[in-house]
Amino acid sequence: MGRRVVLDKPLNINNPGVVSIGDFTNITSGSVLADLNPGGGQYPKIKIGCYCTILYRFQCNTAESVVVGDYVLMASNVLITDSDHVVEPGGTPVTINKKLNSSPVVIEENCWIGQNSVILKGVTIGRDSIVGANSVVTHDVPSRSVVAGNPARVIKKLEGQA
């Protein structure tokens, strides 16, 4: 836990030992940080950088690794997951199947993730990017891009200093 971190209650962290939060980060109420695979994956499994602002009802589910860079802003109701459940037709029912397909998620520095967005397994969002509200991000986002939609697509490249 970094210096001057603010964690609003209620906050549900099912395995605090796998979470790292950087200096001056604020996570507001109703958030969930969930370890889907206790004992497995890279440590820390959930790494949130410095100077991040994460608004209401954020949910992060990880079996392997979710990394959020410095200076990231997340609006309310954002879901990040590095895993999918496994459905085995004729096999173990999905509600009791413990198997997961997992791949790390990375959100690089200085990104803005819009309201109600979903970021799925294996995605890297490049630095200085914006994810529009209600987007479902299924593929990597190039740095300095604006993406939106379901599935999210690049709708604009951002100009400015390199």
Secondary structure, DSSP 8 states (H G I E B T S, - for coil): --TT-EE-SSEEES-GGGEEE-TT-EE-TTEEEEESSTT-S-SSSEEE-TT-EE-TT-EEEESS-EEE-TT-EE-TT-EEESEEE---TTSS-TTT---EEE--EEE-SS-EE-TT-EE-TT-EE-TT-EE-TT-EE-S-B-TTEEEEETTEEEEEE--S--
